[in-house]
Amino acid sequence: MARLPYVSADSFPPGLPPANMLRMWAHSTATLRPGLALGTACITALSISPFHREALALYCSVKFECEYIWNRHTDDARKAGLTDSHLQALRSHDISNRDVWTEEQMALLAFLGDVIDRPEATDTTFLEAGKWFNEQQIVEIITAQGFYYMWARVATTLRVEPDTGILGDDQKAKQWANDAK
């Protein structure tokens, strides 16, 4: 059960998809629109591949112990090419299994793990990531994990319940987030 009540329909911003996370985040009107703008950018506008983007989201969900993110991204991950083997490996933190991951994918996940686990990624993982990802993509990876950390802490601390029967409406959320106040 959620620790705070979800914002009621009559107080919920019109045009915003009624996902539980957004109904909870709507308590903070000052951060909802800019936070959602960052989130939709992380979902729709990164220069990393959809496979990498979804692997990043799911590995963040595992590292941050957030089922809400896992549930939200599993279907998108499958559409982006992640298999059951990838999902199982992420769940078990098996990010260096050469039978599952390519060198590029392992570099992404090792770098991401370092960014999450340490105040500063090691030179080893940073340099290895730099072999596969350009400067823009390195910053996007760091920024996206920061968004997912914020999202995870709202979801886990406030015990946001998984959505049922609501499909992600990224374009609608993106439009709302980018509309002028």
C-alpha positions in Angstrom: 0.0 0.0 0.0 1.3 3.4 -0.9 2.5 5.6 2.0 0.9 8.7 0.6 -2.5 8.9 -1.2 -2.4 9.3 -5.0 -3.4 12.7 -6.2 -7.1 12.5 -7.0 -8.4 12.7 -10.6 -9.9 16.2 -10.0 -6.5 17.5 -8.9 -4.4 15.6 -11.5 -3.0 17.7 -14.3 -5.2 17.3 -17.4 -3.6 15.6 -20.3 -1.1 13.6 -18.2 -1.3 9.8 -18.3 -2.8 8.5 -15.0 0.1 6.2 -14.1 0.5 5.7 -10.4 4.0 7.1 -10.4 2.8 10.3 -12.0 -0.2 10.5 -9.7 2.2 10.3 -6.7 4.7 12.7 -8.2 1.9 15.2 -8.8 2.2 16.0 -5.0 5.3 18.0 -6.0 4.0 20.3 -8.7 7.3 22.2 -8.8 9.3 19.1 -9.9 6.7 17.2 -11.8 7.0 18.9 -15.2 10.8 19.3 -15.3 11.3 15.8 -13.9 9.0 14.3 -16.4 10.7 16.2 -19.2 14.0 14.6 -18.1 12.4 11.2 -17.9 10.8 11.4 -21.4 14.2 12.6 -22.8 15.8 9.5 -21.2 13.1 7.3 -22.8 12.8 8.9 -26.2 15.7 11.1 -27.1 19.0 9.5 -26.0 21.6 8.8 -28.7 22.4 5.4 -27.3 20.6 2.5 -28.9 17.1 1.4 -27.7 18.8 -1.9 -26.5 21.3 0.0 -24.4 18.7 2.4 -23.1 16.5 -0.4 -21.9 19.4 -2.4 -20.5 20.3 0.7 -18.6 16.8 1.2 -17.2 16.5 -2.4 -16.1 19.9 -2.6 -14.6 19.1 0.6 -12.7 15.9 -1.0 -11.5 17.9 -4.0 -10.2 20.6 -1.9 -8.6 18.1 0.4 -7.0 15.7 -2.4 -6.0 12.8 -0.9 -7.8 10.1 -3.2 -9.2 8.2 -0.3 -10.5 10.9 0.5 -13.1 11.4 -3.1 -13.9 7.7 -3.6 -14.6 7.5 -0.4 -16.6 10.5 -1.3 -18.8 10.3 -5.0 -19.4 8.0 -4.9 -22.4 10.0 -2.0 -23.9 13.2 -4.0 -23.3 11.9 -7.0 -25.2 10.9 -4.8 -28.1 14.4 -3.3 -28.1 15.9 -6.8 -28.4 16.6 -8.0 -24.9 16.0 -11.7 -24.4 15.0 -13.8 -21.4 18.7 -14.5 -21.0 19.5 -10.8 -20.8 16.7 -10.2 -18.3 17.8 -13.1 -16.1 21.4 -11.9 -16.3 20.4 -8.4 -15.2 18.3 -9.8 -12.3 21.3 -11.8 -11.1 23.8 -9.0 -11.6 25.6 -11.2 -14.2 26.9 -8.4 -16.4 30.2 -10.0 -17.5 28.8 -13.2 -19.0 30.2 -13.4 -22.6 27.5 -16.0 -23.5 24.9 -13.3 -22.9 26.5 -9.9 -23.5 28.7 -8.4 -26.2 31.9 -6.5 -25.2 30.1 -3.2 -25.8 27.1 -4.2 -23.6 29.4 -5.4 -20.8 31.3 -2.1 -21.0 28.0 -0.2 -20.6 26.8 -2.3 -17.7 30.2 -2.2 -15.9 30.5 1.6 -16.3 26.8 2.0 -15.2 27.5 -0.2 -12.1 30.5 1.9 -11.2 28.5 5.1 -11.6 25.9 3.7 -9.3 28.1 2.1 -6.7 30.9 4.7 -6.4 31.3 8.4 -6.1 33.4 8.2 -9.3 33.6 5.5 -11.9 37.0 3.7 -12.0 39.5 4.6 -14.8 39.1 1.1 -16.1 35.4 1.1 -16.6 35.4 4.7 -17.8 38.1 4.0 -20.4 36.4 0.8 -21.6 33.1 2.6 -21.9 34.9 5.3 -23.9 35.9 2.7 -26.5 32.3 2.2 -27.3 30.4 5.4 -26.4 31.1 9.0 -27.4 31.2 11.9 -25.0 27.5 12.7 -25.5 26.6 9.1 -24.8 28.8 8.9 -21.7 27.0 12.0 -20.2 23.6 10.5 -21.3 24.3 7.3 -19.4 25.3 9.1 -16.3 22.2 11.5 -16.5 19.8 8.6 -17.2 20.9 6.7 -14.2 20.4 9.8 -12.1 16.9 10.1 -13.4 16.2 6.4 -12.6 17.7 6.9 -9.1 15.2 9.7 -8.5 12.3 7.7 -9.9 13.3 4.6 -7.9 13.5 6.5 -4.6 10.1 8.0 -5.1 8.6 4.6 -6.1 10.3 2.6 -3.3 10.1 5.1 -0.4 6.5 6.0 -1.1 5.6 2.3 -2.1 4.1 3.3 -5.4 2.0 0.4 -6.6 2.5 -1.1 -10.1 0.1 0.0 -12.7 -2.4 -2.4 -14.1 -4.1 -2.0 -17.4 -2.2 1.2 -18.3 0.2 1.2 -21.2 3.0 3.7 -21.2 2.0 6.8 -23.2 5.5 8.3 -23.7 4.4 10.7 -26.4 1.5 12.1 -24.4 3.7 12.5 -21.3 6.5 14.1 -23.4 4.0 16.6 -24.9 2.6 17.4 -21.4 6.1 17.8 -19.9 7.2 20.2 -22.7 4.1 22.3 -22.8 4.4 25.8 -21.4 3.1 26.2 -17.9 
